[in-house]
């Protein structure tokens, strides 16, 4: 979940919270998606992200961790 108010409420209620990138990372680790392809496609949209975060994810993905 990427919306801040919703995250705060979920955390307060004891739920685990992850955002779009976390879901993609989990799906890639399970072999369900190609993370590099997903990230390339996201870059072509108006999705907001920290570039270093994407690079770190790709680096971990490519190294198999």
mmCIF file of the N, C-alpha and C atoms, coordinates in Angstrom:
data_MODEL
# 
_entry.id   MODEL 
# 
loop_
_atom_site.group_PDB 
_atom_site.id 
_atom_site.type_symbol 
_atom_site.label_atom_id 
_atom_site.label_alt_id 
_atom_site.label_comp_id 
_atom_site.label_asym_id 
_atom_site.label_entity_id 
_atom_site.label_seq_id 
_atom_site.pdbx_PDB_ins_code 
_atom_site.Cartn_x 
_atom_site.Cartn_y 
_atom_site.Cartn_z 
_atom_site.occupancy 
_atom_site.B_iso_or_equiv 
_atom_site.pdbx_formal_charge 
_atom_site.auth_seq_id 
_atom_site.auth_comp_id 
_atom_site.auth_asym_id 
_atom_site.auth_atom_id 
_atom_site.pdbx_PDB_model_num 
ATOM 1   N N  . UNK A 1 1  ? 0.852  -1.161  0.000   1.00 0.00 ? 1  UNK A N  1 
ATOM 2   C CA . UNK A 1 1  ? 0.000  0.000   0.000   1.00 0.00 ? 1  UNK A CA 1 
ATOM 3   C C  . UNK A 1 1  ? 0.904  1.231   0.000   1.00 0.00 ? 1  UNK A C  1 
ATOM 4   N N  . UNK A 1 2  ? 0.617  2.174   -0.872  1.00 0.00 ? 2  UNK A N  1 
ATOM 5   C CA . UNK A 1 2  ? 1.471  3.337   -1.006  1.00 0.00 ? 2  UNK A CA 1 
ATOM 6   C C  . UNK A 1 2  ? 0.877  4.609   -0.405  1.00 0.00 ? 2  UNK A C  1 
ATOM 7   N N  . UNK A 1 3  ? -0.375 4.591   -0.033  1.00 0.00 ? 3  UNK A N  1 
ATOM 8   C CA . UNK A 1 3  ? -1.017 5.779   0.501   1.00 0.00 ? 3  UNK A CA 1 
ATOM 9   C C  . UNK A 1 3  ? -0.707 5.892   1.997   1.00 0.00 ? 3  UNK A C  1 
ATOM 10  N N  . UNK A 1 4  ? -0.136 7.004   2.405   1.00 0.00 ? 4  UNK A N  1 
ATOM 11  C CA . UNK A 1 4  ? 0.403  7.149   3.768   1.00 0.00 ? 4  UNK A CA 1 
ATOM 12  C C  . UNK A 1 4  ? -0.629 6.961   4.880   1.00 0.00 ? 4  UNK A C  1 
ATOM 13  N N  . UNK A 1 5  ? -1.784 7.552   4.724   1.00 0.00 ? 5  UNK A N  1 
ATOM 14  C CA . UNK A 1 5  ? -2.795 7.420   5.768   1.00 0.00 ? 5  UNK A CA 1 
ATOM 15  C C  . UNK A 1 5  ? -3.202 5.954   5.924   1.00 0.00 ? 5  UNK A C  1 
ATOM 16  N N  . UNK A 1 6  ? -3.397 5.272   4.817   1.00 0.00 ? 6  UNK A N  1 
ATOM 17  C CA . UNK A 1 6  ? -3.760 3.861   4.853   1.00 0.00 ? 6  UNK A CA 1 
ATOM 18  C C  . UNK A 1 6  ? -2.672 3.014   5.499   1.00 0.00 ? 6  UNK A C  1 
ATOM 19  N N  . UNK A 1 7  ? -1.427 3.331   5.221   1.00 0.00 ? 7  UNK A N  1 
ATOM 20  C CA . UNK A 1 7  ? -0.303 2.612   5.830   1.00 0.00 ? 7  UNK A CA 1 
ATOM 21  C C  . UNK A 1 7  ? -0.323 2.788   7.339   1.00 0.00 ? 7  UNK A C  1 
ATOM 22  N N  . UNK A 1 8  ? -0.497 4.016   7.785   1.00 0.00 ? 8  UNK A N  1 
ATOM 23  C CA . UNK A 1 8  ? -0.540 4.271   9.234   1.00 0.00 ? 8  UNK A CA 1 
ATOM 24  C C  . UNK A 1 8  ? -1.646 3.472   9.917   1.00 0.00 ? 8  UNK A C  1 
ATOM 25  N N  . UNK A 1 9  ? -2.815 3.459   9.301   1.00 0.00 ? 9  UNK A N  1 
ATOM 26  C CA . UNK A 1 9  ? -3.939 2.730   9.885   1.00 0.00 ? 9  UNK A CA 1 
ATOM 27  C C  . UNK A 1 9  ? -3.653 1.234   9.921   1.00 0.00 ? 9  UNK A C  1 
ATOM 28  N N  . UNK A 1 10 ? -3.138 0.701   8.837   1.00 0.00 ? 10 UNK A N  1 
ATOM 29  C CA . UNK A 1 10 ? -2.831 -0.735  8.788   1.00 0.00 ? 10 UNK A CA 1 
ATOM 30  C C  . UNK A 1 10 ? -1.782 -1.112  9.825   1.00 0.00 ? 10 UNK A C  1 
ATOM 31  N N  . UNK A 1 11 ? -0.746 -0.319  9.949   1.00 0.00 ? 11 UNK A N  1 
ATOM 32  C CA . UNK A 1 11 ? 0.292  -0.603  10.942  1.00 0.00 ? 11 UNK A CA 1 
ATOM 33  C C  . UNK A 1 11 ? -0.282 -0.547  12.358  1.00 0.00 ? 11 UNK A C  1 
ATOM 34  N N  . UNK A 1 12 ? -1.110 0.428   12.601  1.00 0.00 ? 12 UNK A N  1 
ATOM 35  C CA . UNK A 1 12 ? -1.741 0.562   13.914  1.00 0.00 ? 12 UNK A CA 1 
ATOM 36  C C  . UNK A 1 12 ? -2.587 -0.666  14.245  1.00 0.00 ? 12 UNK A C  1 
ATOM 37  N N  . UNK A 1 13 ? -3.215 -1.249  13.222  1.00 0.00 ? 13 UNK A N  1 
ATOM 38  C CA . UNK A 1 13 ? -4.065 -2.425  13.410  1.00 0.00 ? 13 UNK A CA 1 
ATOM 39  C C  . UNK A 1 13 ? -3.286 -3.742  13.378  1.00 0.00 ? 13 UNK A C  1 
ATOM 40  N N  . UNK A 1 14 ? -1.966 -3.649  13.165  1.00 0.00 ? 14 UNK A N  1 
ATOM 41  C CA . UNK A 1 14 ? -1.128 -4.846  13.218  1.00 0.00 ? 14 UNK A CA 1 
ATOM 42  C C  . UNK A 1 14 ? -0.940 -5.584  11.905  1.00 0.00 ? 14 UNK A C  1 
ATOM 43  N N  . UNK A 1 15 ? -1.333 -4.977  10.802  1.00 0.00 ? 15 UNK A N  1 
ATOM 44  C CA . UNK A 1 15 ? -1.159 -5.603  9.492   1.00 0.00 ? 15 UNK A CA 1 
ATOM 45  C C  . UNK A 1 15 ? 0.248  -5.381  8.961   1.00 0.00 ? 15 UNK A C  1 
ATOM 46  N N  . UNK A 1 16 ? 0.742  -6.342  8.194   1.00 0.00 ? 16 UNK A N  1 
ATOM 47  C CA . UNK A 1 16 ? 1.994  -6.155  7.463   1.00 0.00 ? 16 UNK A CA 1 
ATOM 48  C C  . UNK A 1 16 ? 1.666  -5.272  6.255   1.00 0.00 ? 16 UNK A C  1 
ATOM 49  N N  . UNK A 1 17 ? 2.566  -4.373  5.925   1.00 0.00 ? 17 UNK A N  1 
ATOM 50  C CA . UNK A 1 17 ? 2.319  -3.432  4.830   1.00 0.00 ? 17 UNK A CA 1 
ATOM 51  C C  . UNK A 1 17 ? 3.454  -3.515  3.821   1.00 0.00 ? 17 UNK A C  1 
ATOM 52  N N  . UNK A 1 18 ? 3.105  -3.550  2.553   1.00 0.00 ? 18 UNK A N  1 
ATOM 53  C CA . UNK A 1 18 ? 4.095  -3.466  1.487   1.00 0.00 ? 18 UNK A CA 1 
ATOM 54  C C  . UNK A 1 18 ? 3.488  -2.664  0.347   1.00 0.00 ? 18 UNK A C  1 
ATOM 55  N N  . UNK A 1 19 ? 4.347  -2.075  -0.450  1.00 0.00 ? 19 UNK A N  1 
ATOM 56  C CA . UNK A 1 19 ? 3.887  -1.269  -1.575  1.00 0.00 ? 19 UNK A CA 1 
ATOM 57  C C  . UNK A 1 19 ? 4.019  -2.012  -2.896  1.00 0.00 ? 19 UNK A C  1 
ATOM 58  N N  . UNK A 1 20 ? 3.801  -1.293  -3.949  1.00 0.00 ? 20 UNK A N  1 
ATOM 59  C CA . UNK A 1 20 ? 3.858  -1.859  -5.290  1.00 0.00 ? 20 UNK A CA 1 
ATOM 60  C C  . UNK A 1 20 ? 5.209  -2.519  -5.563  1.00 0.00 ? 20 UNK A C  1 
ATOM 61  N N  . UNK A 1 21 ? 6.283  -1.822  -5.220  1.00 0.00 ? 21 UNK A N  1 
ATOM 62  C CA . UNK A 1 21 ? 7.610  -2.394  -5.478  1.00 0.00 ? 21 UNK A CA 1 
ATOM 63  C C  . UNK A 1 21 ? 7.860  -3.639  -4.637  1.00 0.00 ? 21 UNK A C  1 
ATOM 64  N N  . UNK A 1 22 ? 7.357  -3.653  -3.421  1.00 0.00 ? 22 UNK A N  1 
ATOM 65  C CA . UNK A 1 22 ? 7.496  -4.833  -2.580  1.00 0.00 ? 22 UNK A CA 1 
ATOM 66  C C  . UNK A 1 22 ? 6.760  -6.031  -3.155  1.00 0.00 ? 22 UNK A C  1 
ATOM 67  N N  . UNK A 1 23 ? 5.580  -5.800  -3.703  1.00 0.00 ? 23 UNK A N  1 
ATOM 68  C CA . UNK A 1 23 ? 4.806  -6.873  -4.338  1.00 0.00 ? 23 UNK A CA 1 
ATOM 69  C C  . UNK A 1 23 ? 5.553  -7.400  -5.561  1.00 0.00 ? 23 UNK A C  1 
ATOM 70  N N  . UNK A 1 24 ? 6.092  -6.496  -6.372  1.00 0.00 ? 24 UNK A N  1 
ATOM 71  C CA . UNK A 1 24 ? 6.844  -6.932  -7.551  1.00 0.00 ? 24 UNK A CA 1 
ATOM 72  C C  . UNK A 1 24 ? 8.098  -7.706  -7.156  1.00 0.00 ? 24 UNK A C  1 
ATOM 73  N N  . UNK A 1 25 ? 8.778  -7.256  -6.108  1.00 0.00 ? 25 UNK A N  1 
ATOM 74  C CA . UNK A 1 25 ? 9.966  -7.944  -5.628  1.00 0.00 ? 25 UNK A CA 1 
ATOM 75  C C  . UNK A 1 25 ? 9.616  -9.362  -5.177  1.00 0.00 ? 25 UNK A C  1 
ATOM 76  N N  . UNK A 1 26 ? 8.545  -9.506  -4.418  1.00 0.00 ? 26 UNK A N  1 
ATOM 77  C CA . UNK A 1 26 ? 8.107  -10.820 -3.953  1.00 0.00 ? 26 UNK A CA 1 
ATOM 78  C C  . UNK A 1 26 ? 7.716  -11.718 -5.128  1.00 0.00 ? 26 UNK A C  1 
ATOM 79  N N  . UNK A 1 27 ? 6.981  -11.168 -6.082  1.00 0.00 ? 27 UNK A N  1 
ATOM 80  C CA . UNK A 1 27 ? 6.574  -11.947 -7.259  1.00 0.00 ? 27 UNK A CA 1 
ATOM 81  C C  . UNK A 1 27 ? 7.796  -12.398 -8.065  1.00 0.00 ? 27 UNK A C  1 
ATOM 82  N N  . UNK A 1 28 ? 8.794  -11.529 -8.176  1.00 0.00 ? 28 UNK A N  1 
ATOM 83  C CA . UNK A 1 28 ? 10.016 -11.888 -8.912  1.00 0.00 ? 28 UNK A CA 1 
ATOM 84  C C  . UNK A 1 28 ? 10.777 -12.995 -8.194  1.00 0.00 ? 28 UNK A C  1 
ATOM 85  N N  . UNK A 1 29 ? 10.873 -12.900 -6.863  1.00 0.00 ? 29 UNK A N  1 
ATOM 86  C CA . UNK A 1 29 ? 11.572 -13.943 -6.103  1.00 0.00 ? 29 UNK A CA 1 
ATOM 87  C C  . UNK A 1 29 ? 10.870 -15.288 -6.210  1.00 0.00 ? 29 UNK A C  1 
ATOM 88  N N  . UNK A 1 30 ? 9.570  -15.265 -6.445  1.00 0.00 ? 30 UNK A N  1 
ATOM 89  C CA . UNK A 1 30 ? 8.808  -16.505 -6.604  1.00 0.00 ? 30 UNK A CA 1 
ATOM 90  C C  . UNK A 1 30 ? 8.772  -16.976 -8.052  1.00 0.00 ? 30 UNK A C  1 
ATOM 91  N N  . UNK A 1 31 ? 9.432  -16.225 -8.940  1.00 0.00 ? 31 UNK A N  1 
ATOM 92  C CA . UNK A 1 31 ? 9.494  -16.611 -10.347 1.00 0.00 ? 31 UNK A CA 1 
ATOM 93  C C  . UNK A 1 31 ? 8.233  -16.311 -11.131 1.00 0.00 ? 31 UNK A C  1 
ATOM 94  N N  . UNK A 1 32 ? 7.404  -15.421 -10.618 1.00 0.00 ? 32 UNK A N  1 
ATOM 95  C CA . UNK A 1 32 ? 6.137  -15.117 -11.277 1.00 0.00 ? 32 UNK A CA 1 
ATOM 96  C C  . UNK A 1 32 ? 6.244  -14.001 -12.312 1.00 0.00 ? 32 UNK A C  1 
ATOM 97  N N  . UNK A 1 33 ? 7.219  -13.112 -12.144 1.00 0.00 ? 33 UNK A N  1 
ATOM 98  C CA . UNK A 1 33 ? 7.411  -12.004 -13.076 1.00 0.00 ? 33 UNK A CA 1 
ATOM 99  C C  . UNK A 1 33 ? 8.904  -11.781 -13.290 1.00 0.00 ? 33 UNK A C  1 
ATOM 100 N N  . UNK A 1 34 ? 9.231  -11.121 -14.374 1.00 0.00 ? 34 UNK A N  1 
ATOM 101 C CA . UNK A 1 34 ? 10.602 -10.691 -14.638 1.00 0.00 ? 34 UNK A CA 1 
ATOM 102 C C  . UNK A 1 34 ? 10.714 -9.264  -14.108 1.00 0.00 ? 34 UNK A C  1 
ATOM 103 N N  . UNK A 1 35 ? 11.441 -9.101  -13.016 1.00 0.00 ? 35 UNK A N  1 
ATOM 104 C CA . UNK A 1 35 ? 11.509 -7.799  -12.348 1.00 0.00 ? 35 UNK A CA 1 
ATOM 105 C C  . UNK A 1 35 ? 12.065 -6.712  -13.261 1.00 0.00 ? 35 UNK A C  1 
ATOM 106 N N  . UNK A 1 36 ? 13.105 -7.016  -14.015 1.00 0.00 ? 36 UNK A N  1 
ATOM 107 C CA . UNK A 1 36 ? 13.696 -6.009  -14.903 1.00 0.00 ? 36 UNK A CA 1 
ATOM 108 C C  . UNK A 1 36 ? 12.672 -5.525  -15.926 1.00 0.00 ? 36 UNK A C  1 
ATOM 109 N N  . UNK A 1 37 ? 11.891 -6.432  -16.461 1.00 0.00 ? 37 UNK A N  1 
ATOM 110 C CA . UNK A 1 37 ? 10.859 -6.053  -17.432 1.00 0.00 ? 37 UNK A CA 1 
ATOM 111 C C  . UNK A 1 37 ? 9.781  -5.194  -16.773 1.00 0.00 ? 37 UNK A C  1 
ATOM 112 N N  . UNK A 1 38 ? 9.364  -5.576  -15.578 1.00 0.00 ? 38 UNK A N  1 
ATOM 113 C CA . UNK A 1 38 ? 8.349  -4.796  -14.855 1.00 0.00 ? 38 UNK A CA 1 
ATOM 114 C C  . UNK A 1 38 ? 8.846  -3.384  -14.579 1.00 0.00 ? 38 UNK A C  1 
ATOM 115 N N  . UNK A 1 39 ? 10.081 -3.268  -14.157 1.00 0.00 ? 39 UNK A N  1 
ATOM 116 C CA . UNK A 1 39 ? 10.632 -1.950  -13.849 1.00 0.00 ? 39 UNK A CA 1 
ATOM 117 C C  . UNK A 1 39 ? 10.751 -1.106  -15.108 1.00 0.00 ? 39 UNK A C  1 
ATOM 118 N N  . UNK A 1 40 ? 11.184 -1.699  -16.204 1.00 0.00 ? 40 UNK A N  1 
ATOM 119 C CA . UNK A 1 40 ? 11.249 -0.955  -17.468 1.00 0.00 ? 40 UNK A CA 1 
ATOM 120 C C  . UNK A 1 40 ? 9.868  -0.429  -17.851 1.00 0.00 ? 40 UNK A C  1 
ATOM 121 N N  . UNK A 1 41 ? 8.855  -1.251  -17.678 1.00 0.00 ? 41 UNK A N  1 
ATOM 122 C CA . UNK A 1 41 ? 7.501  -0.835  -18.024 1.00 0.00 ? 41 UNK A CA 1 
ATOM 123 C C  . UNK A 1 41 ? 7.010  0.269   -17.086 1.00 0.00 ? 41 UNK A C  1 
ATOM 124 N N  . UNK A 1 42 ? 7.356  0.162   -15.806 1.00 0.00 ? 42 UNK A N  1 
ATOM 125 C CA . UNK A 1 42 ? 6.944  1.190   -14.850 1.00 0.00 ? 42 UNK A CA 1 
ATOM 126 C C  . UNK A 1 42 ? 7.590  2.532   -15.145 1.00 0.00 ? 42 UNK A C  1 
ATOM 127 N N  . UNK A 1 43 ? 8.827  2.507   -15.601 1.00 0.00 ? 43 UNK A N  1 
ATOM 128 C CA . UNK A 1 43 ? 9.537  3.755   -15.914 1.00 0.00 ? 43 UNK A CA 1 
ATOM 129 C C  . UNK A 1 43 ? 8.846  4.530   -17.029 1.00 0.00 ? 43 UNK A C  1 
ATOM 130 N N  . UNK A 1 44 ? 8.061  3.839   -17.854 1.00 0.00 ? 44 UNK A N  1 
ATOM 131 C CA . UNK A 1 44 ? 7.359  4.486   -18.960 1.00 0.00 ? 44 UNK A CA 1 
ATOM 132 C C  . UNK A 1 44 ? 6.016  5.068   -18.518 1.00 0.00 ? 44 UNK A C  1 
ATOM 133 N N  . UNK A 1 45 ? 5.703  4.972   -17.217 1.00 0.00 ? 45 UNK A N  1 
ATOM 134 C CA . UNK A 1 45 ? 4.441  5.494   -16.700 1.00 0.00 ? 45 UNK A CA 1 
ATOM 135 C C  . UNK A 1 45 ? 4.716  6.689   -15.785 1.00 0.00 ? 45 UNK A C  1 
ATOM 136 N N  . UNK A 1 46 ? 3.684  7.135   -15.110 1.00 0.00 ? 46 UNK A N  1 
ATOM 137 C CA . UNK A 1 46 ? 3.856  8.237   -14.159 1.00 0.00 ? 46 UNK A CA 1 
ATOM 138 C C  . UNK A 1 46 ? 4.074  7.732   -12.735 1.00 0.00 ? 46 UNK A C  1 
ATOM 139 N N  . UNK A 1 47 ? 4.417  6.462   -12.584 1.00 0.00 ? 47 UNK A N  1 
ATOM 140 C CA . UNK A 1 47 ? 4.692  5.884   -11.267 1.00 0.00 ? 47 UNK A CA 1 
ATOM 141 C C  . UNK A 1 47 ? 5.882  6.607   -10.652 1.00 0.00 ? 47 UNK A C  1 
ATOM 142 N N  . UNK A 1 48 ? 5.717  7.041   -9.403  1.00 0.00 ? 48 UNK A N  1 
ATOM 143 C CA . UNK A 1 48 ? 6.803  7.756   -8.726  1.00 0.00 ? 48 UNK A CA 1 
ATOM 144 C C  . UNK A 1 48 ? 7.608  6.779   -7.889  1.00 0.00 ? 48 UNK A C  1 
ATOM 145 N N  . UNK A 1 49 ? 8.915  6.925   -7.943  1.00 0.00 ? 49 UNK A N  1 
ATOM 146 C CA . UNK A 1 49 ? 9.817  6.007   -7.244  1.00 0.00 ? 49 UNK A CA 1 
ATOM 147 C C  . UNK A 1 49 ? 11.148 6.694   -7.024  1.00 0.00 ? 49 UNK A C  1 
ATOM 148 N N  . UNK A 1 50 ? 11.906 6.143   -6.095  1.00 0.00 ? 50 UNK A N  1 
ATOM 149 C CA . UNK A 1 50 ? 13.275 6.623   -5.894  1.00 0.00 ? 50 UNK A CA 1 
ATOM 150 C C  . UNK A 1 50 ? 14.180 5.795   -6.800  1.00 0.00 ? 50 UNK A C  1 
ATOM 151 N N  . UNK A 1 51 ? 14.880 6.416   -7.744  1.00 0.00 ? 51 UNK A N  1 
ATOM 152 C CA . UNK A 1 51 ? 15.719 5.665   -8.687  1.00 0.00 ? 51 UNK A CA 1 
ATOM 153 C C  . UNK A 1 51 ? 16.681 4.697   -8.000  1.00 0.00 ? 51 UNK A C  1 
ATOM 154 N N  . UNK A 1 52 ? 17.279 5.112   -6.881  1.00 0.00 ? 52 UNK A N  1 
ATOM 155 C CA . UNK A 1 52 ? 18.229 4.231   -6.193  1.00 0.00 ? 52 UNK A CA 1 
ATOM 156 C C  . UNK A 1 52 ? 17.536 2.971   -5.680  1.00 0.00 ? 52 UNK A C  1 
ATOM 157 N N  . UNK A 1 53 ? 16.291 3.095   -5.264  1.00 0.00 ? 53 UNK A N  1 
ATOM 158 C CA . UNK A 1 53 ? 15.546 1.942   -4.776  1.00 0.00 ? 53 UNK A CA 1 
ATOM 159 C C  . UNK A 1 53 ? 15.377 0.908   -5.893  1.00 0.00 ? 53 UNK A C  1 
ATOM 160 N N  . UNK A 1 54 ? 15.024 1.382   -7.086  1.00 0.00 ? 54 UNK A N  1 
ATOM 161 C CA . UNK A 1 54 ? 14.872 0.462   -8.215  1.00 0.00 ? 54 UNK A CA 1 
ATOM 162 C C  . UNK A 1 54 ? 16.195 -0.192  -8.580  1.00 0.00 ? 54 UNK A C  1 
ATOM 163 N N  . UNK A 1 55 ? 17.253 0.589   -8.571  1.00 0.00 ? 55 UNK A N  1 
ATOM 164 C CA . UNK A 1 55 ? 18.568 0.031   -8.911  1.00 0.00 ? 55 UNK A CA 1 
ATOM 165 C C  . UNK A 1 55 ? 19.002 -1.016  -7.884  1.00 0.00 ? 55 UNK A C  1 
ATOM 166 N N  . UNK A 1 56 ? 18.734 -0.759  -6.609  1.00 0.00 ? 56 UNK A N  1 
ATOM 167 C CA . UNK A 1 56 ? 19.063 -1.735  -5.565  1.00 0.00 ? 56 UNK A CA 1 
ATOM 168 C C  . UNK A 1 56 ? 18.266 -3.020  -5.744  1.00 0.00 ? 56 UNK A C  1 
ATOM 169 N N  . UNK A 1 57 ? 16.975 -2.880  -6.048  1.00 0.00 ? 57 UNK A N  1 
ATOM 170 C CA . UNK A 1 57 ? 16.142 -4.070  -6.278  1.00 0.00 ? 57 UNK A CA 1 
ATOM 171 C C  . UNK A 1 57 ? 16.655 -4.872  -7.458  1.00 0.00 ? 57 UNK A C  1 
ATOM 172 N N  . UNK A 1 58 ? 16.973 -4.182  -8.557  1.00 0.00 ? 58 UNK A N  1 
ATOM 173 C CA . UNK A 1 58 ? 17.470 -4.878  -9.738  1.00 0.00 ? 58 UNK A CA 1 
ATOM 174 C C  . UNK A 1 58 ? 18.798 -5.582  -9.457  1.00 0.00 ? 58 UNK A C  1 
ATOM 175 N N  . UNK A 1 59 ? 19.647 -4.941  -8.717  1.00 0.00 ? 59 UNK A N  1 
ATOM 176 C CA . UNK A 1 59 ? 20.937 -5.525  -8.371  1.00 0.00 ? 59 UNK A CA 1 
ATOM 177 C C  . UNK A 1 59 ? 20.749 -6.817  -7.570  1.00 0.00 ? 59 UNK A C  1 
ATOM 178 N N  . UNK A 1 60 ? 19.856 -6.778  -6.564  1.00 0.00 ? 60 UNK A N  1 
ATOM 179 C CA . UNK A 1 60 ? 19.579 -7.985  -5.771  1.00 0.00 ? 60 UNK A CA 1 
ATOM 180 C C  . UNK A 1 60 ? 18.963 -9.069  -6.651  1.00 0.00 ? 60 UNK A C  1 
ATOM 181 N N  . UNK A 1 61 ? 18.050 -8.683  -7.526  1.00 0.00 ? 61 UNK A N  1 
ATOM 182 C CA . UNK A 1 61 ? 17.374 -9.620  -8.419  1.00 0.00 ? 61 UNK A CA 1 
ATOM 183 C C  . UNK A 1 61 ? 18.367 -10.316 -9.341  1.00 0.00 ? 61 UNK A C  1 
ATOM 184 N N  . UNK A 1 62 ? 19.249 -9.528  -9.910  1.00 0.00 ? 62 UNK A N  1 
ATOM 185 C CA . UNK A 1 62 ? 20.234 -10.087 -10.848 1.00 0.00 ? 62 UNK A CA 1 
ATOM 186 C C  . UNK A 1 62 ? 21.269 -10.967 -10.154 1.00 0.00 ? 62 UNK A C  1 
ATOM 187 N N  . UNK A 1 63 ? 21.556 -10.682 -8.890  1.00 0.00 ? 63 UNK A N  1 
ATOM 188 C CA . UNK A 1 63 ? 22.540 -11.483 -8.158  1.00 0.00 ? 63 UNK A CA 1 
ATOM 189 C C  . UNK A 1 63 ? 21.906 -12.718 -7.524  1.00 0.00 ? 63 UNK A C  1 
ATOM 190 N N  . UNK A 1 64 ? 20.569 -12.825 -7.642  1.00 0.00 ? 64 UNK A N  1 
ATOM 191 C CA . UNK A 1 64 ? 19.886 -14.011 -7.143  1.00 0.00 ? 64 UNK A CA 1 
ATOM 192 C C  . UNK A 1 64 ? 19.583 -14.017 -5.661  1.00 0.00 ? 64 UNK A C  1 
ATOM 193 N N  . UNK A 1 65 ? 19.658 -12.860 -4.999  1.00 0.00 ? 65 UNK A N  1 
ATOM 194 C CA . UNK A 1 65 ? 19.350 -12.800 -3.559  1.00 0.00 ? 65 UNK A CA 1 
ATOM 195 C C  . UNK A 1 65 ? 17.938 -12.421 -3.308  1.00 0.00 ? 65 UNK A C  1 
# 
